[in-house]
């Protein structure tokens, strides 16, 4: 599941629920970032990502990546509830501010 964010907007209040990903060779459960890229507006202004929930999800992936842009444009309020990844590990996690986080071997 990906939220690749590159310009101005506020991405918020998204729930991923009941997702089942059994893709063989999948390495990343979540890819979420705020960064400038080649498609960004030439007058770049980063946006925000907040209030993202993962509920009752299962994935064969083994990693997750979260990258905020700077101290004022972090990924905020991400919740994992009854999420099983990789080898069947269940995680329940609430994080309020994520500047840069790479989780491997979940």
C-alpha positions as CSV (number, residue, x, y, z in Angstrom):
1,X,0.0,0.0,0.0
2,X,1.5,3.3,-1.0
3,X,0.9,7.0,-0.3
4,X,3.5,8.7,-2.4
5,X,3.0,12.4,-1.7
6,X,4.9,15.2,-3.6
7,X,3.0,18.4,-3.6
8,X,1.0,20.8,-1.3
9,X,-2.0,18.7,-0.4
10,X,-3.0,17.4,3.0
11,X,-3.6,13.6,2.7
12,X,-5.5,12.6,5.8
13,X,-8.2,10.3,7.3
14,X,-7.5,7.2,5.2
15,X,-8.3,3.7,6.4
16,X,-6.9,0.5,4.9
17,X,-9.1,-2.3,6.3
18,X,-9.3,-5.9,5.5
19,X,-6.5,-5.9,3.0
20,X,-5.0,-9.3,2.1
21,X,-1.8,-9.2,0.1
22,X,-0.3,-12.6,-0.6
23,X,2.0,-11.5,-3.5
24,X,5.0,-13.8,-3.7
25,X,8.2,-11.7,-3.4
26,X,6.5,-8.6,-2.1
27,X,9.0,-6.9,0.2
28,X,7.2,-3.7,1.3
29,X,3.9,-3.6,3.2
30,X,3.7,0.2,3.3
31,X,5.5,2.9,1.3
32,X,4.5,6.3,2.6
33,X,6.5,9.5,1.9
34,X,6.5,13.3,1.4
35,X,9.2,14.4,-1.0
36,X,9.9,16.4,-4.1
37,X,10.2,14.4,-7.3
38,X,10.4,15.1,-11.1
39,X,6.6,15.6,-11.3
40,X,6.5,18.1,-8.5
41,X,5.4,21.7,-9.0
42,X,8.5,23.8,-9.8
43,X,7.7,26.0,-6.8
44,X,7.8,23.1,-4.4
45,X,5.8,23.2,-1.1
46,X,5.6,20.0,0.8
47,X,2.2,18.8,2.1
48,X,1.2,16.5,5.0
49,X,0.1,13.0,5.6
50,X,-1.9,12.3,8.8
51,X,-4.5,10.0,10.4
52,X,-3.7,6.9,8.4
53,X,-5.1,3.6,9.8
54,X,-4.3,0.0,8.9
55,X,-6.9,-2.4,10.4
56,X,-7.1,-6.2,10.1
57,X,-4.6,-6.4,7.3
58,X,-2.4,-9.3,6.2
59,X,0.7,-9.2,4.0
60,X,3.6,-11.4,3.1
61,X,5.9,-8.4,2.9
62,X,8.8,-8.0,5.2
63,X,9.4,-4.2,5.4
64,X,7.7,-0.8,5.6
65,X,9.0,2.7,4.7
66,X,7.7,6.0,6.1
67,X,9.6,9.3,5.2
68,X,8.5,12.7,6.3
69,X,9.9,15.8,4.5
70,X,11.2,17.8,7.5
71,X,10.2,18.7,11.1
72,X,7.1,20.5,10.0
73,X,6.0,18.0,7.4
74,X,6.1,14.7,9.1
75,X,3.8,11.7,8.7
76,X,1.5,11.9,11.8
77,X,-0.9,9.6,13.5
78,X,-0.4,6.3,11.9
79,X,-2.2,3.4,13.5
80,X,-1.7,-0.4,13.0
81,X,-4.4,-2.6,14.6
82,X,-4.4,-6.3,14.2
83,X,-1.9,-6.3,11.3
84,X,-0.1,-9.4,10.4
85,X,3.0,-9.2,8.1
86,X,5.9,-11.4,7.1
87,X,6.0,-14.5,9.3
88,X,2.7,-13.8,10.8
89,X,3.8,-11.3,13.5
90,X,0.9,-9.3,14.7
91,X,1.4,-5.6,15.4
92,X,-0.6,-3.0,17.1
93,X,1.2,0.3,17.0
94,X,0.2,3.9,17.2
95,X,2.7,6.5,16.3
96,X,2.1,10.2,16.4
97,X,5.0,11.7,14.5
98,X,7.2,9.8,12.0
99,X,10.0,11.9,10.4
100,X,11.9,9.1,8.8
101,X,11.3,5.5,9.7
102,X,12.2,2.3,7.9
103,X,10.9,-0.9,9.4
104,X,12.4,-4.1,8.3
105,X,11.6,-7.7,9.2
106,X,8.2,-6.8,10.7
